Every structure is written in structure tokens, then in C-alpha cells.
Amino acid sequence: MTARDATAVRMGGIGLLERAINYALGNLRLVTPPDLANPTPCREWDLRALLEHLGDSLDALHEAVEPGRVELDGPSGSRPDDPVTTVRERASRLLGAWTNAEGHDLVSIAGRPLTSGIVTSTGAVEVTVHGWDVAAACHARRPIPATLAREILPLAPLVVTEQDRPTRFAAPVPSGGGAPGEQLLAFLGRRP
């Protein structure tokens, strides 16, 4: 792969992550303080726990840019007073960091090198599905935009393997051949 190809892949992943974050941020507008106790499609998590997880994921993606390595230490353990504001701030900081990253094509994840395109694309899957989870927890119908879902759908089987089930993701459910967003959600164990 040439340097130009690597840059194109990196920028494509950043663009995909940006669209995923925009979708998730749009869904954060639905959250009210009482909603934080609502159950989510993620078993055993209420909306507050889901937002804390999303914030931790955004932090890990930020580490992938600065300093270019992610250690899998787990969540910080501190609970933000306002998880919605925390997620918004972390998302903004993350996008700024990736947008301004120069030539950062390899990232170390727990000591294993991955391309920045893989890291940002994986982040886009995570952020998109949890963005949908936020809307679902708020009892709102906010489907994943078809264009975003079409780009993420072929990535999902590369990112979510059988080893990830049932701990990180539930088993796939029948999709009924619906829209790309519904297919993505079904693959990730959610019933749209």
C-alpha cells in the first residue's frame, strides 16, 4: 500500500467515525435526567451505564491518536455527574484529534499494531450501535441512516466475531431482510 493509499484509508475511516458520532450526538438530545435509569438493549445496563461505556470508548479512540496506543485497562471507575455532557465533550475532542492527526497510520492496541483505518472503522461500529441504543432507551425511533449503515454493515462481521458473543454482543437475531440499519442491528443482537 502506498502512502497515498494509506492516507485515503485513514481519512475514510475518520469520515465514517465522524458520521457515526454525529448520529449518536443527535440521539443524545433525546436524553432527559429521568431517562438515565431506563433499560437499554445492552443487557444489564441502564442508560447511564451505557453512556459511561460510550464515554470510555471515545476516550480509548482518543488514545489511539494521542499517544498512538491503547492499553486495555478498563473503565476509569469514576462516574460523571452528567454523562450526556461528558460524551459530547469526549466526542468533540476525539474528532478534533483524529482530524488533526498527521500521518498516524499504525496504532498499538494492547501491544498489537492495527491501521488507523481499522481503529476508526471499529469505533464507528461501536458508536453507531450505541447511538441507536440511546434512542431506544429513550423510546424514540431514530433509525441508523441508510448510508451510514450500508458502510458499516460489511465491517461488522470483521469487528464482531463469535468470540465476542455473548459477552460483548448478543447472538444475531433474524433481520427479516429489512433496511441496512435493521440488518446491522440484527447482526449485533438487537431487535430494531
N, C-alpha and C positions, 0 to 999 in steps of 0.2 A: 504494500500500500504506500503510495506516495504521500508526502507531507500535505499536499493539497487535498488528497482523498481523506486523510485523517482529520483535517480541519473541517471538511464538509460533514463527515460523520459526527464529529463533536458538536458542530453547530446545529445539525439536525436533531440530535438528542437534546440539546439545550432548548431548541424551539418546541419540541414535544413536551418537555418538562414545564416550560412556560405556559403552554396551553392547558396542561393538567392543573397547574397551580391556579390559573385564572378561573377554571371551572370550580375548583374546591373553594376558592375565596368567594365566589358568587354564592355558594351554598352556605358559607359561614354567616352571611347576612340573615339567614333564617333563624339562627340560634338565639334563644332568649334564656335568661338565667334558669327558669324552671326546667327548660329542656335538657340541661346538663345531667339530670338524673334519668333521662329516658334511656330505654334499652336501645342497642344498635344491632345491626346484622352480625356483628362480631360477637360470638358467644362470650358471655361473662363480662362484657364491657358495657358500661353506660357511656353516654356521650362525652362526659368529662374525661373518662379514661381513654376513649378513642382520640380525643383532641390532644391529650398529653402524649399519646403514642405518635400521632401525626407530627407534633412539635419535635419529638425526639428524632423522627425520621428526617425531618427537614434539617435538623442540626447535623445528623450524620452526612447528609448530602452536602452540607456546607463544609464539613471536614474534608470531604473528597476534593474540594477545590483548595481550601486553605487548611491544612498544610499539604494536601495531596495524599493523605492516608486516613483510613477509618479503622479505628480499633473497636472491636465489638464488646465494649464494656457493659452495655445495657443502659437503661434509662438513669438519669441523674438522681432520681428518688425525691426531688423536690416537686411540690405541686404548685403550679402557678395559680394565683388568685383569679385571674381572668384568662382561661385557656384560649378563648377566641382571639383576644388581642395578642397573646403570645404566638399563636400560629400565624397570624397576619404578619407580625414583625419578623418572625423567622423566615417566612416565605419571601418577603421583600428583600431581606438580607441575602438569602440564598440566590435569588435571581440576579441581584447586583453582582454577587461574587462570580457566578458562572458566566454572566455576560462579559465581565471584565477579565476573565481568565485568559492568559496568553499562552498558547501552545501546550497546554497541560493535557497531554494525550493519554498518559497512564496514571492510574490511581491504585494505591495499595489498599485492599480491603482485607483486614486481618492477615496481612503479610502476603496476600496473593494479588498479582498485578491484573488489573482489568482496564480496558479502554474507558475513557471518559464518556464515550457514546453509550457504552453498555450501562455505566453507572447512571447516567441521566435518564436513559430509557427505562431502566428498572425503577428509578424514582418516579417516573411518570406513571407507571402502572400503579405503584403504591398510592400516590397522591390522588390519582383519578378515582380509584375504587373507594378510598376513604372519603373523598369528596362526596361520592354518591351515598356512602354510609351516613354522612352528616345529614344530608337531605332526608334520607329515610327515617332517621331518628327524630327528625322534626316533622314527620308525617307529611312531607312535601314530595310531589312528583317532579323531579328535576332530572330527566334522563341525561345520560352522558352524551354529549354532542356526537353525532354520527361520524363526522370527520375525525375527531379525536379517537373514538372507539375503533374505527377502521385501521388507524395507525397502530394502536396499542394491541389489538386482538392478536395479530401474529406474534407479538413479543411475549405475550402472557405464558404460553407453554415453555418458552425458553427460560423464563424467570421463576415460574411456579411449577415445581416438579412434584412427583409423588412423595418425595422425602419431606416436602413442606406440608403434607396433609397427614393427619388432621390438626397438627399443632399450629401452623401459621395460617393455613387456609382450610376451609371445609372442602369436602369432596364436591366435585362438579355436580350440578343439577341439570336436568333436561332444559334446554333453552327454547324448544319449540320452533327453532329456526327464525327467531324474531330479528329485530334490528341489531346492528353490530354492538351497541351498548348492552343490550339484553344478552347477547351471546357471551360477551366479556364477563358480565356479572355472573351468569350461569357457570362459566368455566371456573370462576373464583368462589363458587359455592354459595352464591346469593340468588335469591328469588326476586326478580325485578317486579 
